[in-house]
Amino acid sequence: AQRVTQPEKLLSVFKGAPVELKCNYSYSGSPELFWYVQYSRQRLQLLLRHISRESIKGFTADLNKGETSFHLKKPFAQEEDSAMYYCALSGGNDMRFGAGTRLTVKP
Amino acid sequence: EADIYQTPRYLVIGTGKKITLECSQTMGHDKMYWYQQDPGMELHLIHYSYGVNSTEKGDLSSESTVSRIRTEHFPLTLESARPSHTSQYLCASSEASGRWYEQYFGPGTRLTVT
């Protein structure tokens, strides 16, 4: 069975501090992993996907198959990064989302 | 402009009523989805469709039904609403069935059943 776990419901950091949002997954096949973000009063939208190996808005995420993790990182958090972040795994016919982490970046 | 639309955005309805949540997309996507999300919880897939006349149930059992008569339209119906159906419902679409394609989400419908 495929499962996505985001252990932190809430995460608060100060502006300029590094931030890491944790995501662990369980999947027997080769996973396709994503991070989605929902800013206040906006729709859920894709932030980045592991297959693209890209950096979006300063965020990166590395797939670690040994630890079955796909943590999202940014070296210097900005206030505009405050949002709800969801890790998602695509396998088979559907997408599984984690419960989300609410990131608050304080000034 | 290509987009995905959901109506109504908010709905408060009494127990036993029949309701239909509308979802339409103008992006020409074949695959469409319905998710249910309770506050602070993960999104649960309740229905998806690969194309016209194709509908499948997701991982979360739901008393709702869906139809896909036109590519752009994927309505969700509850024949008899109950308080346990109170939730946010998100519609999404993607351009192909490949696992690496992103899903585009609508604004959601927040349903309250009294």
Backbone of each chain as ProteinMPNN parsed JSONL, in Angstrom:
{"seq_chain_A": "AQRVTQPEKLLSVFKGAPVELKCNYSYSGSPELFWYVQYSRQRLQLLLRHISRESIKGFTADLNKGETSFHLKKPFAQEEDSAMYYCALSGGNDMRFGAGTRLTVKP", "coords_chain_A": {"N_chain_A": [[0.855, -1.189, 0.0], [0.44, 2.271, -0.678], [1.665, 5.12, 0.996], [1.867, 8.333, 2.488], [3.655, 10.259, 4.717], [3.689, 13.08, 6.69], [5.309, 14.293, 9.235], [5.138, 16.607, 10.767], [2.677, 18.817, 11.702], [2.623, 21.518, 12.062], [4.977, 24.11, 11.498], [7.313, 26.463, 12.412], [9.398, 29.129, 11.635], [12.001, 31.643, 11.71], [12.361, 34.471, 9.555], [14.845, 34.198, 7.071], [16.042, 32.023, 8.205], [17.034, 28.545, 7.846], [14.86, 26.083, 6.393], [13.177, 22.976, 6.69], [10.931, 20.729, 5.496], [9.484, 17.772, 6.32], [9.029, 14.628, 4.697], [7.965, 11.379, 4.416], [7.662, 8.269, 2.751], [5.799, 5.369, 1.725], [6.037, 2.828, -0.461], [5.92, 0.253, -2.824], [6.868, 0.178, -5.391], [8.615, 2.067, -7.963], [8.792, 5.312, -6.999], [6.963, 8.317, -7.87], [7.355, 11.517, -6.918], [6.055, 14.493, -5.39], [5.814, 17.941, -4.421], [3.249, 19.933, -3.269], [1.739, 23.161, -2.883], [-0.201, 25.403, -0.918], [-1.087, 28.597, -0.796], [-2.374, 31.255, 1.268], [-5.784, 31.698, 0.739], [-5.579, 30.831, -1.865], [-5.433, 28.435, -4.569], [-4.603, 24.956, -4.349], [-1.47, 24.073, -5.6], [1.116, 22.895, -7.809], [4.396, 22.678, -6.55], [7.007, 21.539, -6.841], [8.47, 18.721, -8.586], [10.001, 15.557, -8.219], [11.152, 14.344, -10.405], [11.931, 16.31, -12.096], [14.037, 17.543, -10.959], [14.429, 20.188, -10.08], [14.791, 23.603, -8.877], [12.536, 25.533, -7.219], [11.375, 28.664, -6.44], [13.451, 28.804, -4.674], [13.283, 26.483, -3.258], [14.211, 23.074, -2.81], [14.134, 19.52, -3.295], [15.13, 16.344, -2.411], [15.09, 13.018, -3.45], [15.371, 10.303, -1.41], [15.886, 7.155, -1.578], [16.765, 5.143, 0.063], [16.131, 5.962, 2.655], [13.522, 6.335, 2.257], [12.457, 8.962, 1.804], [11.494, 12.369, 1.094], [12.273, 15.114, 1.548], [11.58, 18.601, 1.833], [13.429, 21.503, 1.215], [14.788, 24.712, 2.089], [17.236, 27.18, 2.032], [17.113, 29.787, 3.099], [14.488, 31.067, 4.558], [11.587, 32.922, 3.557], [9.097, 35.445, 4.297], [6.943, 35.243, 2.559], [6.858, 32.576, 2.029], [5.218, 31.37, 3.784], [2.698, 29.072, 4.172], [0.584, 26.248, 3.328], [1.91, 23.073, 2.973], [2.028, 20.201, 0.97], [3.065, 16.918, 0.62], [3.222, 14.541, -1.989], [2.552, 11.386, -3.521], [2.765, 9.615, -6.477], [1.418, 6.745, -7.725], [0.584, 3.79, -9.419], [-2.769, 4.135, -10.121], [-3.469, 6.5, -8.911], [-3.015, 9.476, -6.888], [-1.413, 9.975, -3.834], [-1.755, 11.949, -1.019], [-0.032, 13.604, 1.643], [-0.83, 14.648, 5.035], [-0.18, 17.26, 5.257], [1.819, 20.173, 6.05], [1.811, 23.065, 7.918], [3.509, 25.88, 7.286], [4.946, 28.583, 8.897], [6.488, 31.615, 8.533], [8.189, 33.783, 10.42], [8.623, 37.327, 10.913]], "CA_chain_A": [[0.0, 0.0, 0.0], [1.219, 3.495, -0.706], [1.323, 6.03, 2.081], [2.732, 9.497, 2.636], [3.616, 10.765, 6.088], [4.325, 14.35, 7.01], [5.232, 14.192, 10.697], [4.899, 17.901, 11.417], [1.505, 19.553, 11.227], [2.96, 22.937, 12.136], [6.397, 24.407, 11.538], [7.485, 27.901, 12.468], [10.8, 29.555, 11.585], [12.177, 33.066, 11.486], [12.832, 34.887, 8.237], [16.281, 34.042, 6.896], [16.498, 30.747, 8.762], [16.777, 27.412, 6.949], [13.639, 25.347, 6.693], [13.073, 21.642, 6.116], [9.639, 20.084, 5.72], [9.753, 16.351, 6.183], [8.061, 13.767, 4.022], [8.353, 9.984, 4.259], [6.664, 7.559, 1.949], [5.818, 3.91, 1.677], [5.577, 2.404, -1.79], [6.71, -0.914, -3.227], [7.442, 0.372, -6.719], [9.451, 3.247, -8.132], [7.847, 6.403, -6.723], [7.011, 9.656, -8.433], [7.023, 12.339, -5.753], [5.754, 15.89, -5.658], [5.406, 18.853, -3.351], [2.231, 20.913, -3.626], [1.664, 24.246, -1.907], [-1.43, 26.199, -0.935], [-0.966, 29.879, -0.115], [-3.634, 31.731, 1.824], [-6.839, 32.091, -0.206], [-5.264, 30.402, -3.227], [-5.647, 27.019, -4.833], [-3.497, 24.016, -4.251], [-0.719, 24.105, -6.858], [2.373, 22.17, -7.785], [5.608, 23.441, -6.259], [8.049, 20.89, -7.621], [8.384, 17.267, -8.708], [11.36, 15.048, -8.086], [11.7, 13.917, -11.687], [12.471, 17.474, -12.785], [15.264, 17.934, -10.256], [14.5, 21.633, -10.223], [14.634, 24.446, -7.697], [11.45, 26.463, -7.435], [11.276, 29.644, -5.35], [14.521, 28.523, -3.727], [13.068, 25.183, -2.628], [14.672, 21.855, -3.451], [13.762, 18.294, -2.591], [15.894, 15.203, -2.897], [14.516, 11.712, -3.17], [16.287, 9.375, -0.76], [15.178, 5.873, -1.616], [17.182, 4.332, 1.207], [15.365, 6.401, 3.821], [12.15, 6.573, 1.733], [12.11, 10.326, 2.181], [11.501, 13.394, 0.053], [12.158, 16.321, 2.355], [11.625, 19.885, 1.115], [14.37, 22.365, 1.929], [15.118, 26.039, 1.575], [18.286, 27.655, 2.937], [16.768, 31.052, 3.746], [13.034, 31.208, 4.444], [11.011, 34.26, 3.397], [7.737, 35.522, 4.845], [5.985, 34.795, 1.536], [6.834, 31.115, 1.99], [4.186, 30.893, 4.711], [1.671, 28.376, 3.384], [0.373, 24.839, 3.635], [2.688, 22.272, 2.036], [1.622, 18.8, 0.912], [3.869, 15.966, -0.114], [2.327, 13.625, -2.689], [3.188, 10.265, -4.203], [1.965, 9.08, -7.571], [1.705, 5.355, -7.992], [-0.611, 3.125, -9.91], [-3.768, 4.97, -10.771], [-3.883, 7.682, -8.173], [-2.04, 10.283, -6.174], [-1.645, 9.99, -2.394], [-1.252, 13.16, -0.381], [0.139, 13.62, 3.084], [-1.769, 15.497, 5.767], [0.233, 18.643, 5.107], [2.533, 20.915, 7.093], [1.609, 24.511, 7.812], [4.748, 26.611, 7.548], [4.825, 30.001, 9.206], [7.779, 32.29, 8.581], [7.995, 34.993, 11.228], [9.567, 38.396, 10.529]], "C_chain_A": [[0.896, 1.246, 0.0], [0.718, 4.468, 0.346], [2.337, 7.153, 2.125], [2.559, 10.045, 4.046], [4.37, 12.077, 6.186], [4.218, 14.499, 8.522], [4.905, 15.492, 11.408], [3.665, 18.564, 10.838], [1.803, 21.044, 11.145], [4.473, 23.087, 12.203], [6.552, 25.922, 11.477], [8.97, 28.222, 12.504], [10.835, 31.07, 11.43], [12.688, 33.316, 10.072], [14.35, 34.77, 8.175], [16.838, 32.734, 7.438], [16.26, 29.638, 7.737], [15.499, 26.696, 7.37], [13.672, 23.992, 5.985], [11.711, 21.06, 6.481], [9.805, 18.608, 5.378], [8.613, 15.604, 5.49], [8.669, 12.37, 3.937], [7.257, 9.244, 3.526], [6.841, 6.06, 2.083], [5.23, 3.501, 0.337], [6.49, 1.3, -2.291], [7.389, -0.733, -4.573], [8.383, 1.556, -6.759], [8.57, 4.488, -8.002], [8.059, 7.641, -7.594], [6.518, 10.591, -7.327], [6.942, 13.812, -6.109], [5.627, 16.649, -4.333], [4.405, 19.837, -3.949], [2.158, 21.951, -2.511], [0.321, 24.963, -2.048], [-1.205, 27.452, -0.109], [-2.353, 30.328, 0.33], [-4.575, 32.218, 0.73], [-6.489, 31.782, -1.665], [-5.488, 28.904, -3.358], [-4.393, 26.208, -4.54], [-2.789, 23.979, -5.605], [0.598, 23.371, -6.688], [3.523, 23.114, -7.455], [6.78, 22.833, -7.041], [7.82, 19.382, -7.639], [9.796, 16.708, -8.773], [11.972, 14.719, -9.43], [12.347, 15.091, -12.418], [13.776, 17.956, -12.175], [15.484, 19.444, -10.323], [14.425, 22.318, -8.866], [13.578, 25.483, -8.021], [11.334, 27.365, -6.218], [12.318, 29.358, -4.268], [14.389, 27.195, -3.009], [13.664, 24.062, -3.478], [14.188, 20.667, -2.635], [14.523, 17.147, -3.228], [15.216, 13.909, -2.478], [15.59, 10.817, -2.584], [15.574, 8.039, -0.646], [15.545, 4.998, -0.42], [16.383, 4.667, 2.463], [13.894, 6.619, 3.472], [11.665, 7.953, 2.167], [12.218, 11.263, 0.992], [11.304, 14.737, 0.758], [12.337, 17.574, 1.494], [12.486, 20.854, 1.913], [14.504, 23.721, 1.256], [16.132, 26.649, 2.539], [17.916, 28.922, 3.706], [15.273, 31.319, 3.545], [12.631, 32.678, 4.334], [9.575, 34.263, 3.923], [6.706, 35.018, 3.841], [5.957, 33.283, 1.354], [5.783, 30.538, 2.937], [3.02, 30.325, 3.91], [1.498, 26.973, 3.942], [1.089, 24.026, 2.568], [2.272, 20.803, 2.131], [2.621, 18.009, 0.076], [2.915, 14.964, -0.771], [3.126, 12.573, -3.438], [2.251, 9.753, -5.278], [2.394, 7.652, -7.846], [0.465, 4.662, -8.471], [-1.532, 4.103, -10.586], [-4.068, 6.266, -10.044], [-2.714, 8.359, -7.491], [-2.4, 10.228, -4.692], [-0.984, 11.229, -1.809], [-1.029, 12.916, 1.102], [-0.847, 14.581, 3.711], [-1.391, 16.966, 5.715], [0.967, 19.194, 6.312], [2.284, 22.399, 6.875], [2.881, 25.209, 8.234], [4.428, 28.079, 7.801], [6.229, 30.576, 9.309], [7.568, 33.634, 9.27], [9.028, 36.05, 10.864], [10.687, 38.587, 11.541]], "O_chain_A": [[1.968, 1.257, 0.605], [-0.485, 4.62, 0.56], [3.517, 6.955, 1.837], [1.437, 10.265, 4.502], [5.539, 12.17, 5.812], [3.142, 14.801, 9.037], [4.437, 15.47, 12.546], [3.6, 18.843, 9.641], [1.297, 21.743, 10.267], [5.162, 22.311, 12.865], [5.991, 26.58, 10.601], [9.715, 27.657, 13.305], [9.839, 31.697, 11.07], [13.36, 32.473, 9.478], [15.056, 35.183, 9.095], [17.983, 32.38, 7.158], [15.399, 29.765, 6.866], [15.114, 26.705, 8.539], [14.127, 23.875, 4.848], [11.39, 20.921, 7.661], [10.219, 18.256, 4.274], [7.431, 15.9, 5.668], [9.78, 12.209, 3.433], [6.074, 9.556, 3.664], [7.889, 5.563, 2.497], [4.072, 3.792, 0.038], [7.712, 1.41, -2.188], [8.373, -1.41, -4.87], [8.888, 1.999, -5.728], [7.679, 4.69, -8.827], [9.178, 7.961, -7.993], [5.387, 10.462, -6.86], [7.646, 14.308, -6.988], [5.368, 16.065, -3.281], [4.658, 20.479, -4.968], [2.47, 21.666, -1.355], [-0.216, 25.106, -3.147], [-1.137, 27.394, 1.119], [-3.369, 29.844, -0.169], [-4.204, 33.049, -0.099], [-7.035, 32.392, -2.584], [-5.705, 28.203, -2.369], [-3.28, 26.732, -4.496], [-3.442, 23.866, -6.642], [1.125, 23.242, -5.583], [3.617, 24.21, -8.007], [7.455, 23.525, -7.803], [7.078, 18.84, -6.819], [10.69, 17.343, -9.334], [13.19, 14.803, -9.589], [13.217, 14.889, -13.266], [14.531, 18.695, -12.808], [16.591, 19.911, -10.591], [14.055, 21.717, -7.857], [13.711, 26.23, -8.991], [11.21, 26.883, -5.093], [12.092, 29.636, -3.09], [15.27, 26.812, -2.24], [13.621, 24.106, -4.707], [13.876, 20.788, -1.451], [14.548, 17.009, -4.451], [14.826, 13.727, -1.325], [16.623, 10.599, -3.217], [14.768, 7.82, 0.259], [14.729, 4.206, 0.051], [16.007, 3.783, 3.233], [13.112, 7.047, 4.321], [10.62, 8.098, 2.802], [12.928, 10.996, 0.022], [10.285, 15.404, 0.575], [13.136, 17.597, 0.559], [12.308, 21.014, 3.121], [14.357, 23.862, 0.042], [15.907, 26.636, 3.749], [18.358, 29.111, 4.84], [14.856, 31.75, 2.47], [13.249, 33.556, 4.937], [8.923, 33.221, 3.986], [5.7, 34.428, 4.234], [5.126, 32.763, 0.61], [5.496, 29.342, 2.89], [2.432, 31.013, 3.076], [2.169, 26.569, 4.891], [0.894, 24.266, 1.376], [2.177, 20.238, 3.221], [2.969, 18.4, -1.038], [1.909, 14.583, -0.171], [4.228, 12.831, -3.922], [1.078, 9.488, -5.016], [3.553, 7.375, -8.156], [-0.622, 4.932, -7.961], [-1.136, 4.815, -11.51], [-4.865, 7.066, -10.535], [-1.582, 7.877, -7.517], [-3.562, 10.413, -4.329], [0.184, 11.516, -2.07], [-1.737, 12.132, 1.734], [-1.609, 15.249, 3.013], [-2.188, 17.827, 6.087], [0.769, 18.747, 7.442], [2.516, 22.926, 5.787], [3.285, 25.143, 9.395], [3.731, 28.725, 7.019], [7.057, 30.084, 10.076], [6.859, 34.504, 8.764], [10.171, 35.723, 10.544], [11.55, 39.445, 11.352]]}, "seq_chain_B": "EADIYQTPRYLVIGTGKKITLECSQTMGHDKMYWYQQDPGMELHLIHYSYGVNSTEKGDLSSESTVSRIRTEHFPLTLESARPSHTSQYLCASSEASGRWYEQYFGPGTRLTVT", "coords_chain_B": {"N_chain_B": [[-9.417, 31.807, -20.982], [-7.514, 29.053, -19.947], [-8.69, 26.95, -17.458], [-9.83, 25.562, -14.295], [-12.939, 25.014, -12.905], [-15.14, 25.299, -10.132], [-18.367, 24.929, -8.814], [-21.056, 25.123, -6.425], [-19.079, 27.512, -4.516], [-19.406, 27.552, -1.799], [-21.679, 25.753, 0.231], [-24.528, 25.256, 2.096], [-26.635, 22.926, 3.402], [-29.616, 21.028, 4.09], [-30.095, 17.907, 5.864], [-30.684, 14.982, 3.954], [-31.189, 16.121, 1.518], [-30.713, 16.217, -2.058], [-27.721, 16.783, -3.785], [-25.589, 18.354, -6.217], [-22.296, 18.774, -7.04], [-20.49, 20.894, -9.057], [-17.976, 20.594, -11.582], [-15.798, 21.864, -13.902], [-13.502, 21.952, -16.626], [-11.352, 23.781, -18.763], [-9.082, 23.026, -20.016], [-8.65, 20.95, -21.635], [-7.997, 18.49, -20.6], [-7.707, 14.959, -20.127], [-7.84, 13.375, -17.816], [-9.551, 13.432, -14.746], [-10.334, 14.31, -11.322], [-11.779, 13.791, -8.058], [-11.406, 14.964, -4.816], [-11.647, 14.596, -1.276], [-11.447, 16.568, 1.593], [-10.87, 16.966, 4.926], [-10.562, 19.442, 7.538], [-7.17, 20.089, 8.285], [-6.415, 17.577, 7.584], [-5.296, 14.894, 5.365], [-5.671, 14.988, 1.756], [-8.125, 12.992, 0.317], [-8.598, 10.723, -2.259], [-11.589, 10.302, -3.951], [-12.997, 9.812, -6.312], [-12.155, 9.158, -9.76], [-11.431, 9.801, -13.24], [-10.634, 8.618, -16.462], [-11.432, 9.535, -18.869], [-14.114, 10.325, -21.184], [-17.066, 8.655, -20.275], [-15.731, 7.017, -18.527], [-15.273, 6.131, -15.224], [-13.982, 5.797, -11.939], [-13.69, 4.472, -8.625], [-12.017, 5.956, -5.864], [-9.483, 5.718, -3.267], [-10.783, 6.259, -0.91], [-13.755, 5.346, 0.48], [-16.864, 6.418, -0.69], [-20.149, 7.798, -0.573], [-20.963, 9.219, -2.663], [-21.611, 9.815, -6.178], [-20.341, 9.928, -9.548], [-20.177, 11.33, -12.88], [-19.178, 11.224, -16.325], [-19.791, 12.589, -18.97], [-19.092, 14.457, -20.773], [-15.905, 15.619, -21.883], [-14.985, 17.897, -20.562], [-16.45, 18.13, -18.228], [-17.256, 17.103, -14.954], [-19.215, 16.176, -12.801], [-20.185, 15.774, -9.353], [-22.335, 13.883, -7.338], [-24.491, 13.757, -4.552], [-26.926, 11.742, -3.35], [-28.482, 11.784, -1.067], [-27.888, 13.92, 1.279], [-25.858, 13.915, 4.237], [-24.884, 14.813, 7.627], [-22.312, 13.729, 7.967], [-21.171, 14.065, 5.54], [-20.187, 16.573, 5.446], [-17.587, 18.593, 4.465], [-14.605, 19.601, 2.649], [-14.538, 19.681, -0.846], [-12.481, 18.931, -3.489], [-11.785, 19.434, -6.874], [-9.838, 18.194, -9.56], [-7.58, 18.129, -12.405], [-5.615, 16.486, -14.93], [-3.199, 16.31, -17.599], [-2.571, 13.918, -18.78], [-2.266, 10.343, -18.428], [0.097, 9.643, -17.321], [2.342, 9.151, -14.586], [3.91, 11.235, -13.803], [2.791, 13.639, -14.36], [1.524, 16.831, -13.434], [-1.195, 17.715, -11.275], [-3.935, 19.875, -11.696], [-5.711, 22.049, -9.708], [-9.071, 22.911, -8.742], [-10.88, 25.638, -7.116], [-12.293, 24.586, -5.022], [-15.129, 23.263, -3.158], [-16.878, 24.04, -0.345], [-18.728, 22.153, 1.705], [-21.467, 22.047, 3.861], [-23.496, 20.132, 5.822], [-26.461, 20.243, 7.476]], "CA_chain_B": [[-8.235, 31.337, -20.26], [-7.654, 27.681, -19.498], [-8.842, 26.936, -16.004], [-10.723, 24.551, -13.748], [-13.955, 25.756, -12.17], [-16.027, 24.53, -9.255], [-19.512, 25.647, -8.248], [-20.822, 26.407, -5.773], [-17.893, 27.561, -3.666], [-19.881, 27.224, -0.455], [-23.041, 25.234, 0.208], [-25.089, 24.777, 3.356], [-27.847, 22.232, 2.987], [-30.178, 20.185, 5.132], [-29.988, 16.454, 5.716], [-31.635, 14.322, 3.074], [-31.268, 16.78, 0.202], [-29.83, 15.779, -3.145], [-26.89, 17.895, -4.246], [-24.588, 18.104, -7.248], [-21.181, 19.712, -7.077], [-20.065, 20.993, -10.445], [-16.564, 20.798, -11.889], [-15.547, 21.963, -15.332], [-12.161, 22.428, -16.967], [-11.2, 24.207, -20.155], [-7.689, 22.762, -20.363], [-8.599, 19.814, -22.545], [-7.418, 17.342, -19.922], [-8.496, 13.734, -20.133], [-8.006, 12.785, -16.503], [-10.124, 14.312, -13.732], [-10.346, 13.707, -9.995], [-12.445, 14.426, -6.92], [-10.8, 14.698, -3.514], [-12.334, 15.08, -0.088], [-10.45, 16.997, 2.558], [-11.316, 17.529, 6.187], [-9.562, 20.403, 8.026], [-5.961, 19.537, 8.891], [-6.206, 16.178, 7.197], [-4.832, 14.755, 3.983], [-6.667, 14.871, 0.699], [-8.445, 11.609, -0.014], [-9.198, 10.563, -3.581], [-12.858, 9.577, -3.875], [-13.353, 9.385, -7.664], [-11.359, 9.685, -10.855], [-11.916, 9.448, -14.574], [-9.617, 8.701, -17.503], [-12.001, 10.169, -20.036], [-15.57, 10.213, -21.306], [-17.685, 7.365, -19.921], [-14.836, 6.276, -17.636], [-15.227, 6.608, -13.842], [-13.467, 4.802, -11.008], [-13.676, 4.9, -7.231], [-10.693, 6.154, -5.297], [-9.126, 4.923, -2.102], [-11.692, 6.546, 0.185], [-15.128, 4.981, 0.142], [-17.74, 7.581, -0.664], [-21.502, 7.544, -1.012], [-21.238, 10.058, -3.818], [-21.433, 9.239, -7.509], [-19.864, 10.882, -10.538], [-20.421, 10.984, -14.274], [-18.275, 11.915, -17.256], [-20.448, 12.518, -20.275], [-18.294, 15.33, -21.635], [-14.516, 15.684, -21.427], [-14.706, 19.042, -19.695], [-17.4, 18.218, -17.127], [-17.124, 15.939, -14.055], [-20.011, 16.51, -11.621], [-20.284, 14.826, -8.233], [-23.694, 13.937, -6.795], [-24.883, 13.07, -3.315], [-28.374, 11.547, -3.469], [-29.124, 12.151, 0.195], [-26.796, 14.469, 2.081], [-25.858, 13.686, 5.695], [-23.845, 15.62, 8.293], [-20.985, 13.128, 7.782], [-20.657, 14.517, 4.247], [-19.615, 17.901, 5.613], [-16.175, 18.521, 4.129], [-14.244, 20.358, 1.452], [-14.397, 18.821, -2.014], [-11.596, 19.526, -4.482], [-11.738, 18.819, -8.19], [-8.539, 18.403, -10.198], [-7.428, 17.489, -13.707], [-4.246, 16.377, -15.423], [-3.266, 16.22, -19.047], [-2.357, 12.573, -19.299], [-2.311, 9.347, -17.365], [1.433, 9.411, -16.82], [2.408, 9.428, -13.153], [4.705, 12.406, -13.492], [2.085, 14.86, -14.729], [0.947, 17.512, -12.292], [-2.637, 17.897, -11.22], [-4.383, 21.248, -11.545], [-6.838, 22.013, -8.785], [-10.056, 23.963, -8.683], [-10.892, 26.382, -5.85], [-12.933, 23.798, -3.971], [-16.483, 23.528, -2.653], [-16.997, 23.709, 1.081], [-20.092, 21.676, 1.925], [-21.924, 21.843, 5.239], [-24.818, 19.495, 5.876], [-26.995, 20.48, 8.834]], "C_chain_B": [[-8.482, 29.93, -19.755], [-7.69, 27.645, -17.975], [-9.726, 25.759, -15.598], [-11.649, 25.241, -12.749], [-14.767, 24.801, -11.3], [-17.143, 25.437, -8.759], [-20.413, 24.674, -7.523], [-19.528, 26.382, -4.974], [-18.235, 27.172, -2.231], [-21.326, 26.767, -0.56], [-23.424, 24.742, 1.591], [-26.453, 24.19, 3.026], [-28.321, 21.315, 4.096], [-30.028, 18.7, 4.822], [-31.078, 15.915, 4.8], [-31.751, 14.941, 1.692], [-30.308, 16.147, -0.784], [-29.025, 16.975, -3.629], [-25.944, 17.432, -5.338], [-23.549, 19.197, -7.18], [-20.614, 19.703, -8.497], [-18.562, 21.205, -10.554], [-16.409, 20.818, -13.401], [-14.131, 22.46, -15.566], [-12.091, 22.736, -18.461], [-9.767, 23.994, -20.616], [-7.559, 21.571, -21.302], [-7.993, 18.568, -21.927], [-8.334, 16.129, -19.973], [-8.802, 13.236, -18.723], [-8.527, 13.822, -15.507], [-10.321, 13.547, -12.436], [-11.27, 14.486, -9.056], [-11.744, 13.975, -5.653], [-11.716, 15.233, -2.418], [-11.284, 15.424, 0.952], [-11.122, 17.582, 3.786], [-10.221, 18.442, 6.726], [-8.377, 19.719, 8.703], [-5.645, 18.107, 8.509], [-5.748, 16.099, 5.746], [-5.997, 14.751, 3.011], [-6.881, 13.378, 0.432], [-9.119, 11.561, -1.375], [-10.481, 9.762, -3.455], [-13.333, 9.096, -5.249], [-12.317, 9.897, -8.647], [-11.882, 9.158, -12.181], [-10.777, 9.614, -15.569], [-10.124, 9.418, -18.745], [-13.503, 9.969, -20.065], [-16.016, 8.776, -21.07], [-16.783, 6.467, -19.079], [-14.883, 6.896, -16.247], [-14.773, 5.458, -12.952], [-13.552, 5.37, -9.597], [-12.245, 5.007, -6.732], [-10.487, 5.346, -4.036], [-10.038, 5.158, -0.921], [-13.114, 6.24, -0.267], [-16.032, 6.2, 0.287], [-19.116, 7.183, -1.152], [-21.876, 8.4, -2.215], [-21.06, 9.273, -5.114], [-20.964, 10.333, -8.449], [-20.276, 10.419, -11.925], [-19.443, 11.764, -15.14], [-18.847, 11.732, -18.665], [-19.717, 13.385, -21.294], [-16.904, 15.442, -21.045], [-14.317, 16.765, -20.37], [-15.511, 19.062, -18.405], [-17.365, 16.953, -16.282], [-17.893, 16.229, -12.765], [-20.051, 15.383, -10.596], [-21.651, 15.009, -7.572], [-23.801, 13.154, -5.498], [-26.402, 12.959, -3.333], [-29.117, 11.999, -2.215], [-28.034, 12.612, 1.164], [-26.985, 14.177, 3.567], [-24.774, 14.54, 6.326], [-22.437, 15.055, 8.113], [-20.373, 13.508, 6.442], [-20.073, 15.921, 4.317], [-18.108, 17.833, 5.432], [-15.884, 19.526, 3.027], [-14.012, 19.357, 0.328], [-13.587, 19.564, -3.078], [-11.646, 18.729, -5.768], [-10.381, 19.14, -8.813], [-8.527, 17.736, -11.563], [-5.956, 17.398, -14.052], [-4.291, 15.995, -16.884], [-3.094, 14.814, -19.58], [-2.326, 11.604, -18.138], [-0.93, 9.019, -16.824], [1.578, 9.862, -15.382], [3.144, 10.713, -12.837], [4.006, 13.724, -13.831], [1.441, 15.492, -13.507], [-0.56, 17.561, -12.405], [-2.926, 19.38, -10.992], [-5.676, 21.229, -10.744], [-7.787, 23.184, -8.977], [-10.037, 24.625, -7.311], [-11.56, 25.64, -4.704], [-14.36, 24.217, -3.687], [-16.513, 23.11, -1.199], [-18.459, 23.405, 1.374], [-20.355, 21.504, 3.416], [-23.33, 21.285, 5.194], [-25.33, 19.594, 7.313], [-28.078, 19.464, 9.202]], "O_chain_B": [[-9.54, 29.644, -19.195], [-6.842, 28.227, -17.299], [-10.289, 25.06, -16.441], [-11.194, 25.96, -11.86], [-15.04, 23.662, -11.677], [-16.9, 26.568, -8.339], [-20.539, 23.522, -7.937], [-18.946, 25.314, -4.782], [-17.437, 26.536, -1.543], [-22.107, 27.317, -1.337], [-22.732, 23.915, 2.184], [-27.313, 24.858, 2.452], [-27.535, 20.877, 4.936], [-29.857, 18.3, 3.67], [-32.234, 16.335, 4.863], [-32.347, 14.349, 0.792], [-29.255, 15.622, -0.421], [-29.576, 18.052, -3.857], [-25.547, 16.268, -5.382], [-23.863, 20.385, -7.252], [-20.304, 18.651, -9.056], [-17.954, 21.897, -9.737], [-16.841, 19.895, -14.092], [-13.618, 23.283, -14.808], [-12.686, 22.05, -19.292], [-9.286, 24.697, -21.504], [-6.451, 21.23, -21.717], [-7.525, 17.684, -22.644], [-9.556, 16.243, -19.878], [-9.896, 12.733, -18.464], [-8.016, 14.94, -15.431], [-10.457, 12.324, -12.427], [-11.506, 15.679, -9.242], [-11.514, 12.786, -5.435], [-12.456, 16.196, -2.618], [-10.341, 14.662, 1.169], [-11.852, 18.57, 3.699], [-9.051, 18.237, 6.402], [-8.555, 18.876, 9.582], [-4.72, 17.499, 9.047], [-5.799, 17.077, 5.0], [-7.15, 14.54, 3.389], [-5.925, 12.609, 0.336], [-10.094, 12.272, -1.618], [-10.468, 8.658, -2.911], [-14.008, 8.07, -5.337], [-11.679, 10.925, -8.418], [-12.663, 8.208, -12.235], [-10.047, 10.606, -15.539], [-9.332, 9.859, -19.578], [-14.096, 9.501, -19.093], [-15.431, 7.824, -21.586], [-17.057, 5.275, -18.938], [-14.564, 8.075, -16.097], [-15.129, 4.301, -13.176], [-13.495, 6.583, -9.396], [-11.374, 4.236, -7.135], [-11.226, 4.4, -3.766], [-10.073, 4.336, -0.005], [-13.609, 6.791, -1.25], [-15.959, 6.923, 1.281], [-19.248, 6.336, -2.035], [-22.993, 8.305, -2.724], [-20.44, 8.21, -5.136], [-21.162, 11.519, -8.185], [-20.67, 9.27, -12.121], [-18.946, 12.82, -14.748], [-18.441, 10.852, -19.423], [-19.714, 13.106, -22.493], [-16.741, 15.368, -19.827], [-13.577, 16.575, -19.405], [-15.284, 19.927, -17.56], [-17.435, 15.848, -16.82], [-17.276, 16.502, -11.735], [-19.962, 14.203, -10.935], [-22.072, 16.13, -7.284], [-23.277, 12.048, -5.366], [-27.095, 13.976, -3.331], [-30.227, 12.525, -2.288], [-27.351, 11.798, 1.785], [-28.101, 14.188, 4.086], [-23.839, 14.953, 5.642], [-21.468, 15.813, 8.107], [-19.18, 13.298, 6.227], [-19.516, 16.404, 3.331], [-17.424, 17.107, 6.153], [-16.78, 20.212, 2.535], [-13.375, 18.322, 0.521], [-13.946, 20.66, -3.507], [-11.559, 17.501, -5.756], [-9.843, 20.23, -8.614], [-9.363, 16.879, -11.848], [-5.141, 18.153, -13.522], [-5.276, 15.434, -17.364], [-3.442, 14.547, -20.73], [-2.358, 12.019, -16.98], [-0.812, 8.177, -15.934], [0.986, 10.87, -14.995], [3.026, 11.236, -11.729], [4.564, 14.799, -13.615], [0.884, 14.801, -12.654], [-1.123, 17.461, -13.495], [-2.254, 20.048, -10.206], [-6.611, 20.493, -11.059], [-7.377, 24.291, -9.325], [-9.268, 24.224, -6.437], [-11.41, 26.021, -3.543], [-14.757, 25.355, -3.934], [-16.21, 21.965, -0.862], [-19.317, 24.285, 1.302], [-19.564, 20.894, 4.135], [-24.236, 21.879, 4.609], [-24.702, 19.088, 8.243], [-28.628, 19.52, 10.301]]}, "name": "protein", "num_of_chains": 2, "seq": "AQRVTQPEKLLSVFKGAPVELKCNYSYSGSPELFWYVQYSRQRLQLLLRHISRESIKGFTADLNKGETSFHLKKPFAQEEDSAMYYCALSGGNDMRFGAGTRLTVKPEADIYQTPRYLVIGTGKKITLECSQTMGHDKMYWYQQDPGMELHLIHYSYGVNSTEKGDLSSESTVSRIRTEHFPLTLESARPSHTSQYLCASSEASGRWYEQYFGPGTRLTVT"}
